Amino acid sequence: MLLRYLAFLKIVRDEYSDIVVDAELRADRIRLILVDGSWIEVRYPVEDKFSFHWQRGERIYRIDTAPHHREISTFPRHIHFGSEDNVTEDYVLKEKASPEENFRRFMNWVRDLLQSDRL
């Protein structure tokens, strides 16, 4: 897990310095502070269990694998878009992708949303 988080932090430094102003390694996650003051926490303890949580004030944007929302076609992956109650299919990540690829896909999604301000 530690090696994965260190790899994520390297990706942030190399590819996302335009949107990430600070990054912290914690015992069970990484925390990123974005240019708009919002923050992201990434937990990825094993290959198929993860949470990418982006907090923007009162709004949340989270892609995770918590085993609920069985009605979603991408179960167990799903997106909380704006709130806990607004749950949709995960159209961002790929089922068979590496953790690093899915981290990049998430960060690109965040960058796109920040730039377009579609939130």
Secondary structure as UniProt FT lines:
FT   HELIX           2..15
FT   TURN            17..19
FT   STRAND          20..25
FT   STRAND          30..34
FT   TURN            35..36
FT   STRAND          39..46
FT   TURN            47..48
FT   STRAND          49..56
FT   TURN            57..58
FT   STRAND          59..64
FT   TURN            70..71
FT   TURN            73..76
FT   STRAND          78..82
FT   STRAND          87..89
FT   TURN            95..96
FT   HELIX           99..116
//
